Amino acid sequence: MSTLEANAGAQRIAAAFSGSGKRAALMPYLMGGFPDLGTSRAIGEAYADGGADLVELGIPFSDPLADGPVIQAAGTRALAAGATVAGVIELAGALSQRFPVVVMCYTNQVLARGAQRFTADLAGAGVSGLIVPDLPYEEATDTLEACDAAGIALVPLVAPTTADERLGAIGSRARGFVYTVSVTGTTGELTVEGSGWVKLWDGTDWKGQKVGERGGYLQSYEAELHDFASAVLHGTAPAATAEYALGALRLGLAMYRSAASGRSEQEWA
């Protein structure tokens, strides 16, 4: 595989970041198969129609470690409705025609198929990146090599608890962007101030990497995040509203775009 092919996923992510026309690209989360595969595709299409620049596509898993109650519940319902890894990868193939797809799954799902087969399947569906929140830096070599061979960007995670000496090491071999988790806990909306995201920006050498921010923060942090992050990732709110009203979801995306660009939501109509 040529260097160009090996970097295909990272290049598509970078193009989405740079071409968003906003201070920070918008990357909402979608639980694959929630409430069923057909509806989740419609939700993903609504994301694209609403102006999302990328999508984080979750593969439902029975024992999620990083997800809060809303996304856990969505995953449980998706599994009950018959969602499978193969079905969500097929969904990724459909959505990748609209915007870059970054798959989020857990290590067991990668190991069950084998890293080479799993990443080859992702590449065949046009997936750009892969996020594995329970894959630590020290154990990521085999998956990273498989991703590189398939042209998939393996996106690492860092958190407020990540030691300073690890931040540079993780950034030095990141692909696509560095996924910064803003809270020391599961994802979800904060009800009080206390996000730890500021620590991740202060004096950190990101080795030239783009940074995407997600994890739970007050809406009042939104404008500030756009001054630091290359992309803002929204998970809980879209997951909570997507099943019920695609129109409301599109309006919500318009509001997020407004925060990212300084334009009103009416200007996006």
C-alpha positions in Angstrom: 0.0 0.0 0.0 1.3 3.5 -0.9 1.8 6.2 1.7 -1.1 8.0 0.2 -3.4 5.0 0.7 -2.1 4.4 4.2 -3.0 8.0 5.2 -6.3 8.0 3.4 -8.5 8.1 6.6 -6.4 10.7 8.3 -6.4 12.9 5.2 -10.2 12.7 4.9 -10.5 13.7 8.6 -8.1 16.5 8.1 -10.0 17.8 5.1 -13.2 17.8 7.1 -11.6 19.8 9.9 -10.0 22.3 7.5 -13.0 22.6 5.2 -15.7 23.0 7.9 -15.8 26.8 7.6 -16.1 27.0 11.3 -13.8 27.6 14.2 -14.3 23.9 15.1 -15.7 21.1 13.1 -18.9 19.4 14.3 -18.8 15.7 15.0 -22.0 14.3 16.6 -22.2 10.8 17.9 -24.5 8.1 16.5 -25.2 4.7 18.1 -25.4 2.3 15.2 -28.6 0.3 15.2 -30.5 2.6 17.6 -33.4 2.3 17.7 -32.9 0.0 14.7 -30.5 0.0 11.7 -32.9 1.7 9.3 -33.7 4.6 11.7 -30.1 5.0 12.7 -29.2 5.5 9.0 -31.9 8.2 8.8 -30.4 9.9 11.9 -27.0 9.8 10.3 -28.4 11.3 7.1 -30.1 14.0 9.2 -26.7 14.8 10.8 -25.2 15.3 7.3 -28.2 17.4 6.2 -27.9 19.4 9.3 -24.3 20.4 8.6 -22.2 17.9 10.6 -18.7 17.6 9.3 -18.0 14.1 10.5 -19.8 11.4 12.5 -18.6 9.3 15.4 -20.4 5.9 14.8 -20.7 3.7 17.8 -20.9 -0.1 17.6 -23.1 -1.2 20.5 -21.4 -3.4 23.1 -22.8 -5.2 26.1 -20.2 -3.9 28.6 -19.3 -0.4 27.7 -16.7 1.3 30.0 -16.7 4.9 28.8 -20.4 5.6 28.1 -22.8 7.3 30.4 -26.4 6.1 31.0 -28.0 7.7 27.8 -25.5 6.1 25.4 -25.5 2.8 27.4 -29.3 2.7 27.1 -29.1 3.4 23.4 -26.6 0.5 22.9 -28.7 -1.9 24.9 -31.7 -1.1 22.8 -29.7 -1.5 19.6 -28.5 -4.9 20.6 -32.0 -6.0 21.6 -33.2 -4.8 18.1 -30.6 -7.1 16.5 -27.7 -4.8 15.8 -24.4 -6.6 14.9 -20.9 -5.5 14.1 -21.4 -6.4 10.5 -24.7 -4.5 10.4 -23.1 -1.3 11.8 -20.1 -1.6 9.4 -22.7 -1.8 6.5 -24.3 1.4 8.0 -20.9 3.0 8.0 -20.5 2.3 4.3 -23.7 4.1 3.6 -22.9 7.1 5.7 -19.3 7.4 4.5 -20.7 8.6 1.2 -21.9 11.7 3.0 -19.0 12.6 5.4 -16.1 10.9 7.1 -17.1 8.2 9.6 -15.0 7.5 12.7 -16.1 4.2 14.3 -16.1 3.9 18.1 -16.0 0.4 19.6 -14.4 -1.6 22.3 -11.3 -3.8 22.3 -13.2 -7.1 22.5 -15.0 -6.3 19.3 -11.6 -5.7 17.5 -10.0 -8.9 19.0 -13.1 -11.1 18.2 -12.5 -10.6 14.5 -8.8 -10.0 14.7 -7.3 -6.5 14.1 -6.4 -7.1 10.5 -9.8 -8.4 9.4 -11.6 -5.8 11.5 -9.7 -2.9 10.0 -9.9 -4.3 6.5 -13.7 -4.5 6.9 -13.8 -0.9 8.0 -11.6 0.2 5.1 -13.9 -1.7 2.7 -16.8 0.4 4.1 -15.0 3.7 3.6 -14.5 4.3 7.3 -11.9 7.0 8.0 -11.0 6.4 11.6 -11.3 4.2 14.7 -11.6 5.0 18.4 -11.1 2.3 21.0 -11.5 3.8 24.4 -10.3 0.8 26.4 -7.2 0.3 24.3 -4.2 1.7 26.3 -1.2 3.3 24.6 1.1 0.4 25.7 -1.1 -2.3 24.1 -2.1 -0.5 20.9 0.8 -1.5 18.6 -0.9 -4.4 16.8 -4.1 -2.5 16.3 -2.2 0.6 15.1 -0.2 -1.4 12.6 -3.4 -3.0 11.3 -5.0 0.4 11.0 -2.0 1.9 9.2 -2.0 -1.0 6.8 -5.7 -0.5 6.0 -5.6 3.3 5.8 -7.6 3.8 8.9 -6.7 6.6 11.4 -6.4 5.1 14.9 -7.5 8.0 17.2 -6.1 7.9 20.7 -7.8 9.3 23.8 -6.4 11.4 26.6 -8.1 12.6 29.7 -7.6 15.1 32.6 -5.9 12.3 34.5 -3.4 11.5 31.7 0.1 12.2 33.1 2.0 15.0 31.4 4.8 12.7 30.2 2.2 10.5 28.5 0.5 13.3 26.6 3.4 13.9 24.2 4.0 10.2 23.6 0.4 9.6 22.8 0.2 12.7 20.5 3.4 11.6 18.7 1.8 8.5 17.2 -1.8 9.7 17.0 -3.6 9.4 13.6 -6.3 11.8 12.5 -6.6 13.7 15.8 -6.2 13.4 19.5 -9.6 12.7 21.3 -9.6 14.6 24.5 -12.1 13.5 27.2 -13.1 16.4 29.3 -14.2 14.6 32.5 -12.9 12.0 34.8 -15.9 9.7 34.4 -18.4 8.5 31.8 -19.8 10.7 29.1 -22.8 12.9 29.7 -23.9 16.5 30.3 -22.4 18.3 33.3 -24.8 19.9 35.8 -22.0 21.9 37.6 -18.8 23.4 36.5 -15.7 21.3 37.0 -14.7 20.1 33.5 -11.0 19.2 33.4 -10.5 20.1 29.7 -8.4 23.2 30.5 -5.5 21.1 31.8 -5.2 19.3 28.4 -4.5 22.6 26.6 -2.2 24.3 29.0 1.4 23.9 27.8 0.7 20.5 26.0 2.9 19.7 23.0 0.4 17.9 20.6 3.2 17.1 18.0 1.2 19.0 15.4 -2.0 16.9 15.9 -5.5 18.2 15.6 -7.6 17.9 18.7 -11.2 16.8 19.1 -13.0 17.5 22.4 -15.8 15.4 24.0 -16.9 14.0 27.3 -19.4 16.2 29.2 -19.3 19.9 29.6 -21.7 22.8 30.3 -23.1 24.6 27.3 -21.4 27.7 28.6 -18.1 26.1 27.7 -19.0 25.7 24.1 -17.6 28.9 22.7 -14.4 28.5 24.7 -13.9 25.0 23.4 -14.1 26.2 19.8 -11.1 28.5 20.6 -8.9 25.5 21.4 -10.3 22.4 19.6 -10.2 21.5 15.9 -13.5 19.6 16.4 -16.2 19.4 19.1 -17.8 16.0 19.5 -21.3 15.8 20.8 -22.7 12.5 22.1 -25.3 12.5 24.8 -27.7 15.2 23.5 -27.9 13.8 20.0 -28.4 10.3 21.3 -31.1 11.4 23.6 -33.1 13.3 21.0 -32.4 11.4 17.8 -35.1 8.8 18.1 -37.9 11.2 18.7 -37.7 14.1 16.3 -35.2 14.5 13.4 -36.4 18.1 12.9 -35.4 18.9 16.5 -32.1 17.2 15.9 -31.4 19.3 12.9 -32.3 22.5 14.9 -29.9 21.4 17.6 -27.1 20.9 15.1 -27.8 24.4 13.8 -27.4 25.8 17.3 -24.0 24.0 17.7 -22.9 25.2 14.3 -23.8 28.8 15.3 -21.6 28.5 18.4 -18.8 27.2 16.2 -19.1 29.9 13.5 -20.5 33.0 15.1 -23.5 32.9 12.7 -27.1 32.5 13.9 -29.1 29.3 13.3 -31.4 31.3 11.0 -28.5 31.9 8.6 -28.0 28.1 8.2 -31.6 27.6 7.0 
